Amino acid sequence: MSLTVPRYPLVLTDGECAACNHFVNFLLNWEGDKQVFAYASLQDAKAQDLLTERGIPLDLNTMVMIDSHTGKAYTKSTAVIKTLAQLGFPFMLLLVFLLVPAFIRDVFYSWFAANRIRFFGNSEYCTYLTPKLRPRFLQHNPDILLPQDDMPKTR
């Protein structure tokens, strides 16, 4: 079975979490006019289909990043590190933390994720999507996902 692959690394976060929305806004601001990522809410049906396709259970406490080259999904601390590293220097230096086993990194990630609503609250607002930003979000642009014929062949 081949996996559906996004055109850009796809960042999936809890759409109702203020901390997650701040993270997405940070990425959007860092990207500027050059699109690096595509985005989706974990509550979005298409995003949930991508998770199901990869055998990943829906967990609103888990950020997911789907690699645009391999279609592989990364979760929790690995997703955060690999996402930030895509921004280049100085964030790529965070890749050194991948030397720490994921089960150790994820203890800290899980603690933060479990407390993020207490720290930051729920998002009372959605990011205002200008016509320029709207195509970066899966729910507004299904073309973010490559058609079956354009997907890379698996080995």
Secondary structure, DSSP 4 states (H G I P E B T S, - for coil): -PPP-BSSPEEEE-TTBHHHHHHHHHHHHHHTTS---EEEETTSHHHHHHHHHTTPPP-TT--EEE-TTT--EEEHHHHHHHHHHTT-TTGGGGGGGGGS-HHHHHHHHHHHHHHHHHHH-B-SSPPP--TTTGGGBTTT-GGGBPPGGGSPPP-
